[in-house]
Amino acid sequence: MPTKYVDVDGYAVNYFHTGRTTLPNVTPDTSKGKVLLYLHGAGSNGHFGHKMLDLLSAQHSPFSLDYPGHGRSSGTESLKSVTAYSELVYGFWKKLGLRPAYLVGHSMGGAVSMDLALRHPDMVEGLILTCTAAKFNLTDERANIWKDVMQGRAGQPFTKDSCSPATPMNIVQEGWMEQIQTDPRVRYFDLVACQQVDLTAKLGDIRKPTLVLAGQDDQGTPVAQSEQLRDGIPGAKLVVVPQAGHWLPIEKPQDACDAILSFLN
């Protein structure tokens, strides 16, 4: 995917798009279909969703970005809260002059998407909430694994826990190659931000068309949490993808895109 940089709140934000590239400070063409903005998860980067975005680009205009401190964007620290990430994304949307978008939020990006729909509905045409939750079941024990990594007390835990048991090892390795582009301390504080968010009581206030995508084998955000989103957001639809875990965007990109295109159409 072509990449560009744009200054948002003093950060050089790296973003990905499809179609022809453009001159600096010129937003790529967004005339095809819907504008889709992929928002990545904790400690990840905008390229993590590239398989889905490439598939969706045949009919629509997808974008994704690296949050500050993630991937190739500037910064060395996380933004510490979901609300702070929401404000950064809102500034990005305004800076590019995009029309209202469908937010494709993965994991923490799903919480950011819901927060934007509640606080900045002008930028949101609809939501595609992927492997996410209104309140993450994220224990201190799990977060402290990354605290130890951040402090140099342990190596990064390259496990298959984020994927379905059926996912081939080369896909698992591909996922980790994306994750290691972000510093472990950024990942740790992202997880702390996820621990602090609770949008449960506000789900009924979201008034945007919503698709919830879940991986059948997701251990991090189990299907029951996706069902809570479906039941809490008025009119929301749920699709559960078999043989997929928390890394659904790279495990089953075609299945995800089929569900998204059906929803958008």
C-alpha positions as a Markdown table, in Angstrom:
| # | Residue | x | y | z |
|---|---|---|---|---|
| 1 | Met | 0.0 | 0.0 | 0.0 |
| 2 | Pro | 1.3 | 3.5 | -0.8 |
| 3 | Thr | 2.2 | 5.6 | 2.3 |
| 4 | Lys | 2.3 | 9.3 | 3.2 |
| 5 | Tyr | 2.9 | 11.5 | 6.2 |
| 6 | Val | 0.7 | 14.2 | 7.6 |
| 7 | Asp | 1.3 | 16.4 | 10.6 |
| 8 | Val | -1.3 | 16.0 | 13.3 |
| 9 | Asp | -0.9 | 17.7 | 16.7 |
| 10 | Gly | 2.9 | 17.9 | 16.2 |
| 11 | Tyr | 3.3 | 14.2 | 15.3 |
| 12 | Ala | 4.4 | 13.0 | 11.9 |
| 13 | Val | 1.6 | 10.5 | 11.3 |
| 14 | Asn | 2.3 | 7.7 | 8.8 |
| 15 | Tyr | -0.7 | 6.6 | 6.9 |
| 16 | Phe | -1.6 | 4.0 | 4.2 |
| 17 | His | -4.0 | 4.4 | 1.3 |
| 18 | Thr | -4.9 | 2.6 | -1.9 |
| 19 | Gly | -4.9 | 3.8 | -5.5 |
| 20 | Arg | -2.6 | 6.4 | -7.0 |
| 21 | Thr | -0.2 | 8.3 | -4.7 |
| 22 | Thr | -0.3 | 12.1 | -4.7 |
| 23 | Leu | 2.0 | 15.0 | -4.0 |
| 24 | Pro | 2.9 | 16.0 | -0.4 |
| 25 | Asn | 0.0 | 17.6 | 1.4 |
| 26 | Val | -2.5 | 16.4 | -1.3 |
| 27 | Thr | -5.0 | 13.9 | 0.0 |
| 28 | Pro | -5.3 | 10.8 | -2.2 |
| 29 | Asp | -8.5 | 10.3 | -4.1 |
| 30 | Thr | -11.5 | 9.2 | -2.0 |
| 31 | Ser | -14.2 | 9.2 | -4.7 |
| 32 | Lys | -14.6 | 5.4 | -4.9 |
| 33 | Gly | -17.4 | 4.0 | -2.7 |
| 34 | Lys | -17.2 | 4.6 | 1.0 |
| 35 | Val | -14.3 | 6.0 | 2.9 |
| 36 | Leu | -13.0 | 3.3 | 5.2 |
| 37 | Leu | -10.6 | 4.1 | 8.0 |
| 38 | Tyr | -8.9 | 1.2 | 9.7 |
| 39 | Leu | -7.9 | 1.8 | 13.3 |
| 40 | His | -5.4 | -0.7 | 14.7 |
| 41 | Gly | -5.1 | -2.4 | 18.0 |
| 42 | Ala | -2.8 | -2.0 | 21.0 |
| 43 | Gly | 0.9 | -2.0 | 20.2 |
| 44 | Ser | 0.1 | -2.7 | 16.5 |
| 45 | Asn | 0.3 | -0.5 | 13.4 |
| 46 | Gly | -1.9 | 0.5 | 10.4 |
| 47 | His | -0.3 | -2.0 | 8.1 |
| 48 | Phe | -1.8 | -4.9 | 10.1 |
| 49 | Gly | -5.1 | -4.5 | 8.2 |
| 50 | His | -3.5 | -4.3 | 4.7 |
| 51 | Lys | -4.9 | -7.6 | 3.4 |
| 52 | Met | -8.5 | -6.5 | 4.1 |
| 53 | Leu | -7.9 | -3.0 | 2.8 |
| 54 | Asp | -6.4 | -4.2 | -0.4 |
| 55 | Leu | -9.4 | -6.4 | -1.0 |
| 56 | Leu | -11.8 | -3.6 | -0.1 |
| 57 | Ser | -10.1 | -1.1 | -2.4 |
| 58 | Ala | -11.7 | -2.6 | -5.5 |
| 59 | Gln | -15.0 | -0.9 | -4.4 |
| 60 | His | -14.1 | 1.6 | -1.7 |
| 61 | Ser | -11.5 | 4.1 | -0.5 |
| 62 | Pro | -9.6 | 2.6 | 2.5 |
| 63 | Phe | -7.1 | 4.4 | 4.7 |
| 64 | Ser | -5.2 | 3.4 | 7.8 |
| 65 | Leu | -2.7 | 5.1 | 10.1 |
| 66 | Asp | 0.0 | 4.4 | 12.6 |
| 67 | Tyr | -0.8 | 6.0 | 15.9 |
| 68 | Pro | 2.0 | 8.1 | 17.4 |
| 69 | Gly | 4.7 | 5.9 | 18.8 |
| 70 | His | 3.5 | 3.0 | 16.6 |
| 71 | Gly | 4.9 | 1.6 | 13.4 |
| 72 | Arg | 6.5 | 4.4 | 11.4 |
| 73 | Ser | 4.8 | 7.4 | 13.0 |
| 74 | Ser | 6.9 | 9.8 | 15.2 |
| 75 | Gly | 6.8 | 9.7 | 19.0 |
| 76 | Thr | 8.3 | 7.3 | 21.5 |
| 77 | Glu | 5.3 | 7.0 | 23.9 |
| 78 | Ser | 1.7 | 5.9 | 23.8 |
| 79 | Leu | -1.1 | 8.4 | 24.2 |
| 80 | Lys | -2.2 | 6.8 | 27.5 |
| 81 | Ser | -6.0 | 6.7 | 26.9 |
| 82 | Val | -8.6 | 5.7 | 24.4 |
| 83 | Thr | -9.9 | 9.3 | 24.4 |
| 84 | Ala | -6.5 | 10.7 | 23.5 |
| 85 | Tyr | -6.3 | 8.3 | 20.6 |
| 86 | Ser | -9.8 | 9.3 | 19.5 |
| 87 | Glu | -8.8 | 13.0 | 19.4 |
| 88 | Leu | -5.7 | 12.2 | 17.4 |
| 89 | Val | -7.7 | 10.2 | 14.9 |
| 90 | Tyr | -10.3 | 13.0 | 14.7 |
| 91 | Gly | -7.5 | 15.5 | 14.0 |
| 92 | Phe | -6.2 | 13.2 | 11.3 |
| 93 | Trp | -9.6 | 13.0 | 9.6 |
| 94 | Lys | -10.0 | 16.8 | 9.7 |
| 95 | Lys | -6.4 | 17.4 | 8.4 |
| 96 | Leu | -7.0 | 15.1 | 5.4 |
| 97 | Gly | -10.4 | 16.7 | 4.8 |
| 98 | Leu | -12.1 | 13.3 | 4.5 |
| 99 | Arg | -15.8 | 12.8 | 4.2 |
| 100 | Pro | -17.6 | 10.8 | 7.0 |
| 101 | Ala | -16.0 | 7.4 | 7.2 |
| 102 | Tyr | -16.8 | 3.8 | 8.2 |
| 103 | Leu | -14.4 | 3.1 | 11.0 |
| 104 | Val | -12.9 | -0.4 | 10.9 |
| 105 | Gly | -11.7 | -0.7 | 14.5 |
| 106 | His | -9.7 | -3.7 | 15.5 |
| 107 | Ser | -9.3 | -4.5 | 19.2 |
| 108 | Met | -8.3 | -1.2 | 21.0 |
| 109 | Gly | -9.1 | 0.5 | 17.7 |
| 110 | Gly | -12.7 | -0.7 | 18.1 |
| 111 | Ala | -12.9 | 1.1 | 21.4 |
| 112 | Val | -11.5 | 4.2 | 19.7 |
| 113 | Ser | -14.1 | 3.8 | 17.0 |
| 114 | Met | -17.0 | 3.6 | 19.5 |
| 115 | Asp | -15.6 | 6.6 | 21.4 |
| 116 | Leu | -15.5 | 8.6 | 18.2 |
| 117 | Ala | -19.1 | 7.6 | 17.3 |
| 118 | Leu | -20.2 | 8.9 | 20.7 |
| 119 | Arg | -18.1 | 12.1 | 20.8 |
| 120 | His | -17.5 | 13.0 | 17.2 |
| 121 | Pro | -20.4 | 11.6 | 15.2 |
| 122 | Asp | -19.8 | 14.1 | 12.4 |
| 123 | Met | -16.8 | 12.0 | 11.2 |
| 124 | Val | -18.6 | 8.6 | 11.5 |
| 125 | Glu | -20.8 | 7.1 | 8.8 |
| 126 | Gly | -20.8 | 3.7 | 10.4 |
| 127 | Leu | -18.8 | 1.2 | 12.5 |
| 128 | Ile | -17.2 | -2.1 | 11.7 |
| 129 | Leu | -16.0 | -3.4 | 15.1 |
| 130 | Thr | -13.5 | -6.2 | 14.9 |
| 131 | Cys | -12.4 | -8.4 | 17.8 |
| 132 | Thr | -13.2 | -5.7 | 20.3 |
| 133 | Ala | -15.2 | -5.0 | 23.4 |
| 134 | Ala | -17.0 | -2.3 | 25.3 |
| 135 | Lys | -14.9 | -3.3 | 28.4 |
| 136 | Phe | -11.8 | -5.4 | 27.9 |
| 137 | Asn | -11.3 | -8.5 | 30.1 |
| 138 | Leu | -7.6 | -7.6 | 30.4 |
| 139 | Thr | -6.0 | -8.8 | 33.7 |
| 140 | Asp | -3.0 | -7.2 | 35.5 |
| 141 | Glu | -1.3 | -10.6 | 35.0 |
| 142 | Arg | -1.5 | -10.3 | 31.2 |
| 143 | Ala | -0.5 | -6.6 | 31.1 |
| 144 | Asn | 2.4 | -7.3 | 33.4 |
| 145 | Ile | 3.9 | -9.7 | 30.9 |
| 146 | Trp | 4.5 | -6.7 | 28.8 |
| 147 | Lys | 5.6 | -4.6 | 31.8 |
| 148 | Asp | 8.4 | -7.2 | 32.3 |
| 149 | Val | 9.3 | -7.0 | 28.6 |
| 150 | Met | 9.4 | -3.2 | 28.8 |
| 151 | Gln | 11.7 | -3.3 | 31.8 |
| 152 | Gly | 14.0 | -5.8 | 30.2 |
| 153 | Arg | 13.1 | -8.6 | 32.6 |
| 154 | Ala | 11.7 | -10.9 | 29.9 |
| 155 | Gly | 11.8 | -11.4 | 26.1 |
| 156 | Gln | 8.8 | -10.8 | 23.9 |
| 157 | Pro | 6.3 | -13.7 | 24.2 |
| 158 | Phe | 6.0 | -15.0 | 20.6 |
| 159 | Thr | 3.0 | -17.3 | 21.1 |
| 160 | Lys | 0.0 | -18.4 | 19.0 |
| 161 | Asp | -2.4 | -17.1 | 21.7 |
| 162 | Ser | -3.7 | -14.3 | 19.4 |
| 163 | Cys | -4.6 | -16.8 | 16.6 |
| 164 | Ser | -6.9 | -19.7 | 16.1 |
| 165 | Pro | -5.3 | -23.2 | 16.6 |
| 166 | Ala | -6.1 | -23.7 | 12.9 |
| 167 | Thr | -4.1 | -20.7 | 11.7 |
| 168 | Pro | -0.9 | -21.7 | 9.8 |
| 169 | Met | 2.4 | -20.8 | 11.5 |
| 170 | Asn | 3.5 | -18.5 | 8.7 |
| 171 | Ile | 0.4 | -16.3 | 9.3 |
| 172 | Val | 1.3 | -16.2 | 13.1 |
| 173 | Gln | 4.8 | -15.2 | 12.2 |
| 174 | Glu | 3.5 | -12.5 | 9.8 |
| 175 | Gly | 1.4 | -11.1 | 12.6 |
| 176 | Trp | 4.4 | -10.9 | 15.0 |
| 177 | Met | 6.5 | -9.2 | 12.3 |
| 178 | Glu | 3.9 | -6.4 | 12.4 |
| 179 | Gln | 3.8 | -6.3 | 16.2 |
| 180 | Ile | 7.5 | -5.9 | 16.7 |
| 181 | Gln | 7.6 | -2.6 | 14.8 |
| 182 | Thr | 6.2 | -1.0 | 18.0 |
| 183 | Asp | 8.3 | -0.6 | 21.2 |
| 184 | Pro | 7.1 | -2.8 | 24.0 |
| 185 | Arg | 6.7 | 0.1 | 26.4 |
| 186 | Val | 4.1 | 1.6 | 24.0 |
| 187 | Arg | 2.3 | -1.7 | 23.9 |
| 188 | Tyr | 2.3 | -1.9 | 27.7 |
| 189 | Phe | 0.7 | 1.5 | 28.2 |
| 190 | Asp | -1.8 | 0.8 | 25.4 |
| 191 | Leu | -2.9 | -2.3 | 27.4 |
| 192 | Val | -3.2 | -0.1 | 30.5 |
| 193 | Ala | -5.4 | 2.3 | 28.4 |
| 194 | Cys | -7.5 | -0.7 | 27.4 |
| 195 | Gln | -7.9 | -1.7 | 31.1 |
| 196 | Gln | -9.3 | 1.7 | 31.9 |
| 197 | Val | -12.0 | 2.0 | 29.2 |
| 198 | Asp | -15.6 | 1.0 | 29.8 |
| 199 | Leu | -18.2 | 2.0 | 27.2 |
| 200 | Thr | -20.8 | -0.5 | 28.3 |
| 201 | Ala | -23.3 | 2.0 | 29.6 |
| 202 | Lys | -23.0 | 4.1 | 26.5 |
| 203 | Leu | -23.6 | 1.5 | 23.8 |
| 204 | Gly | -27.2 | 2.4 | 23.5 |
| 205 | Asp | -26.2 | 6.0 | 22.6 |
| 206 | Ile | -24.4 | 4.9 | 19.4 |
| 207 | Arg | -26.6 | 5.7 | 16.5 |
| 208 | Lys | -24.6 | 4.5 | 13.6 |
| 209 | Pro | -24.9 | 1.4 | 11.3 |
| 210 | Thr | -22.8 | -1.2 | 13.0 |
| 211 | Leu | -21.3 | -4.5 | 12.0 |
| 212 | Val | -19.5 | -6.6 | 14.7 |
| 213 | Leu | -16.9 | -9.1 | 13.5 |
| 214 | Ala | -15.7 | -11.8 | 15.8 |
| 215 | Gly | -13.2 | -14.6 | 15.5 |
| 216 | Gln | -14.8 | -17.9 | 16.7 |
| 217 | Asp | -11.5 | -18.8 | 18.5 |
| 218 | Asp | -10.7 | -15.4 | 19.9 |
| 219 | Gln | -9.3 | -15.7 | 23.5 |
| 220 | Gly | -8.6 | -12.0 | 24.0 |
| 221 | Thr | -12.1 | -10.7 | 23.2 |
| 222 | Pro | -14.4 | -13.8 | 23.2 |
| 223 | Val | -17.5 | -14.0 | 21.1 |
| 224 | Ala | -19.6 | -13.3 | 24.2 |
| 225 | Gln | -18.2 | -9.8 | 24.2 |
| 226 | Ser | -19.1 | -9.3 | 20.6 |
| 227 | Glu | -22.6 | -10.5 | 21.4 |
| 228 | Gln | -22.7 | -7.8 | 24.0 |
| 229 | Leu | -21.9 | -5.2 | 21.4 |
| 230 | Arg | -24.5 | -6.6 | 19.1 |
| 231 | Asp | -27.2 | -6.5 | 21.8 |
| 232 | Gly | -26.2 | -3.1 | 23.1 |
| 233 | Ile | -25.8 | -1.0 | 19.9 |
| 234 | Pro | -29.2 | -0.4 | 18.3 |
| 235 | Gly | -29.5 | -2.3 | 15.0 |
| 236 | Ala | -26.0 | -3.8 | 15.2 |
| 237 | Lys | -25.3 | -7.0 | 13.2 |
| 238 | Leu | -22.8 | -9.8 | 14.3 |
| 239 | Val | -20.8 | -12.1 | 12.0 |
| 240 | Val | -18.6 | -14.8 | 13.7 |
| 241 | Val | -15.8 | -16.0 | 11.5 |
| 242 | Pro | -14.8 | -19.7 | 12.0 |
| 243 | Gln | -11.2 | -20.7 | 12.5 |
| 244 | Ala | -10.1 | -17.2 | 13.3 |
| 245 | Gly | -8.8 | -15.7 | 16.5 |
| 246 | His | -8.0 | -12.2 | 17.7 |
| 247 | Trp | -5.8 | -11.5 | 14.6 |
| 248 | Leu | -8.8 | -12.0 | 12.3 |
| 249 | Pro | -7.7 | -9.2 | 9.9 |
| 250 | Ile | -4.6 | -11.3 | 8.8 |
| 251 | Glu | -6.0 | -14.8 | 9.6 |
| 252 | Lys | -9.2 | -14.6 | 7.5 |
| 253 | Pro | -9.1 | -11.3 | 5.5 |
| 254 | Gln | -11.4 | -12.6 | 2.7 |
| 255 | Asp | -14.0 | -13.8 | 5.1 |
| 256 | Ala | -13.9 | -10.4 | 6.9 |
| 257 | Cys | -14.2 | -8.5 | 3.6 |
| 258 | Asp | -17.1 | -10.6 | 2.4 |
| 259 | Ala | -18.9 | -9.7 | 5.6 |
| 260 | Ile | -17.9 | -6.0 | 5.3 |
| 261 | Leu | -19.0 | -5.7 | 1.7 |
| 262 | Ser | -22.3 | -7.4 | 2.4 |
| 263 | Phe | -22.9 | -4.9 | 5.2 |
| 264 | Leu | -21.9 | -1.9 | 3.2 |
| 265 | Asn | -24.1 | -3.0 | 0.3 |
